Amino acid sequence: MCATGEPPLEHAQVCLDWHDKRIGTRADDAERYGVPLIISEFGACLDGDACVQEITAVGDTCDDYLAGWAYWELKTYADLTTSAGTGSEGVYNPDGALQTKKVKALARTYLTATQGVPLKMKFNTTTGIFNTVFTVNTDIEAPTVVYR
């Protein structure tokens, strides 16, 4: 399905379902082992609509499972593992211009600290609205902090 390294837009639901299955499985593993879940080095895509769709699908799924995440790379450093050829999977083009579509997709609101236990978190990439639900623990004196 991804001969070019990026899922075609017409397969968006298939990809979202795949992310739900994979990240859901890892969330179950993390819960069983009592460790936090972070999805690392995902994406590795160029600055087109397919890249935005892929980043959004992973970000939305991570929200569903309260998982942290990290994008693949900031800048291109002659990465021999890349599928981008001479393109840039970072957030800058080879000429130094910012890949604005990708950066917008990566700029998601989330909780950086919670005064209690997070139960739900969801960022809507279309409206920019962020919703969260958590159980407050008043024994924690530090505040809840939201990155926006």
Backbone torsions as a table, in degrees:
resi	resn	phi	psi	omega
1	MET	NA	-25.9	-172.9
2	CYS	-118.6	53.3	-177.6
3	ALA	-58.9	-29.5	-179.6
4	THR	-90.4	-2.9	-176.9
5	GLY	94.6	-9.5	178.4
6	GLU	-129.4	134.1	179.6
7	PRO	-64.7	132.7	176.6
8	PRO	-61.5	146.6	-178.2
9	LEU	-56.9	-33.3	-178.5
10	GLU	-69.1	-10.7	177.5
11	HIS	-104.1	20.5	-175.6
12	ALA	-56.6	-43.7	-178.2
13	GLN	-69.4	-39.0	177.5
14	VAL	-61.0	-44.0	179.5
15	CYS	-65.6	-42.8	178.4
16	LEU	-60.7	-43.3	177.9
17	ASP	-62.2	-40.0	178.8
18	TRP	-63.6	-44.6	177.8
19	HIS	-62.1	-40.9	179.2
20	ASP	-61.3	-43.2	179.8
21	LYS	-65.8	-48.8	-176.6
22	ARG	-68.2	-48.7	-178.4
23	ILE	-70.4	-35.4	175.5
24	GLY	-60.6	-42.1	177.3
25	THR	-63.2	-44.3	179.1
26	ARG	-67.0	-33.5	176.7
27	ALA	-65.0	-40.8	175.8
28	ASP	-62.0	-42.3	178.1
29	ASP	-61.8	-46.2	-179.0
30	ALA	-61.0	-42.1	178.8
31	GLU	-64.4	-43.2	-179.9
32	ARG	-61.1	-39.3	-179.2
33	TYR	-89.0	-7.5	178.8
34	GLY	69.8	37.7	-180.0
35	VAL	-124.8	156.1	175.8
36	PRO	-70.6	158.1	179.5
37	LEU	-111.0	126.6	172.1
38	ILE	-131.4	133.3	175.9
39	ILE	-95.6	117.3	-175.0
40	SER	-111.3	148.1	173.1
41	GLU	55.9	46.2	174.1
42	PHE	-94.0	168.7	173.9
43	GLY	98.9	-94.8	-177.3
44	ALA	48.7	55.1	-178.0
45	CYS	-128.2	168.9	-179.6
46	LEU	-86.2	-165.5	-170.1
47	ASP	-99.4	28.8	-178.1
48	GLY	-99.0	-176.2	-179.0
49	ASP	-63.6	-34.0	178.3
50	ALA	-64.5	-37.7	177.4
51	CYS	-64.9	-46.3	178.6
52	VAL	-58.5	-43.8	179.5
53	GLN	-61.3	-43.0	-178.9
54	GLU	-66.4	-46.0	178.5
55	ILE	-61.7	-43.3	-179.9
56	THR	-63.4	-42.6	179.5
57	ALA	-61.9	-45.0	179.2
58	VAL	-67.3	-45.2	179.0
59	GLY	-60.3	-44.8	178.9
60	ASP	-63.0	-41.3	-180.0
61	THR	-68.1	-39.9	175.5
62	CYS	-61.4	-39.7	174.6
63	ASP	-58.0	-45.5	-178.1
64	ASP	-57.6	-35.1	-176.7
65	TYR	-105.3	10.4	-179.1
66	LEU	52.4	41.0	-179.1
67	ALA	-99.2	142.7	171.8
68	GLY	-79.7	165.3	179.3
69	TRP	-153.6	159.8	175.9
70	ALA	-139.5	133.6	178.2
71	TYR	-75.0	160.6	-172.4
72	TRP	-57.1	-57.6	-175.1
73	GLU	-155.4	155.0	178.0
74	LEU	-87.5	-50.2	-177.7
75	LYS	-129.4	159.6	177.6
76	THR	-83.7	125.7	178.3
77	TYR	-124.8	51.4	-179.6
78	ALA	51.9	48.5	-178.0
79	ASP	-67.7	114.3	-178.6
80	LEU	-76.6	-10.0	179.4
81	THR	-92.1	-0.3	-172.6
82	THR	-72.1	152.4	172.0
83	SER	-103.8	6.1	-174.4
84	ALA	-88.4	-2.2	-177.3
85	GLY	62.1	-122.6	178.1
86	THR	-90.8	-0.3	177.6
87	GLY	-77.1	173.0	-178.4
88	SER	-112.4	123.1	174.2
89	GLU	-88.9	-5.2	175.0
90	GLY	-76.3	-159.8	-179.8
91	VAL	-103.2	4.1	176.7
92	TYR	-122.1	141.3	172.3
93	ASN	-74.2	163.6	178.5
94	PRO	-55.4	-26.6	179.3
95	ASP	-85.3	3.0	178.7
96	GLY	93.1	-7.1	179.3
97	ALA	-70.9	141.0	179.5
98	LEU	-71.4	137.0	175.4
99	GLN	-85.0	90.3	-168.5
100	THR	-66.4	-38.2	179.2
101	LYS	-61.1	-45.3	-178.8
102	LYS	-66.0	-44.7	-179.2
103	VAL	-62.2	-40.8	177.7
104	LYS	-62.2	-40.6	179.2
105	ALA	-66.6	-33.8	-179.3
106	LEU	-78.9	-22.5	-176.6
107	ALA	-82.5	87.0	-176.1
108	ARG	-115.8	141.1	174.3
109	THR	-73.3	141.5	178.6
110	TYR	-160.0	166.7	176.3
111	LEU	-82.5	125.2	175.0
112	THR	-94.4	-24.1	176.2
113	ALA	-152.6	143.4	-177.1
114	THR	-130.3	130.8	176.8
115	GLN	-82.6	64.6	-178.8
116	GLY	146.6	-146.7	-176.0
117	VAL	-114.4	117.4	177.8
118	PRO	-69.5	139.1	178.9
119	LEU	-114.4	-35.7	179.7
120	LYS	-147.4	150.6	175.7
121	MET	-154.5	132.8	179.9
122	LYS	-151.4	126.6	174.4
123	PHE	-109.9	127.4	178.8
124	ASN	-94.2	111.9	-175.8
125	THR	-69.5	-21.2	179.8
126	THR	-79.7	-45.7	-175.4
127	THR	-97.4	-20.3	-175.1
128	GLY	80.2	7.3	-179.5
129	ILE	-81.6	135.2	178.5
130	PHE	-117.9	130.8	176.8
131	ASN	-124.6	142.3	175.8
132	THR	-146.3	152.2	174.7
133	VAL	-132.4	131.5	175.1
134	PHE	-148.5	154.3	175.7
135	THR	-87.6	121.4	-177.1
136	VAL	-75.9	137.7	172.8
137	ASN	-116.6	105.4	-175.9
138	THR	-72.8	-8.6	173.8
139	ASP	-72.9	-20.4	176.7
140	ILE	-86.0	119.5	-176.6
141	GLU	-87.9	-16.8	179.2
142	ALA	-77.7	148.7	-176.9
143	PRO	-81.2	165.2	167.9
144	THR	-74.3	136.6	-178.9
145	VAL	-123.8	129.4	-179.4
146	VAL	-113.3	125.4	172.7
147	TYR	-82.3	129.1	178.4
148	ARG	-140.5	NA	NA
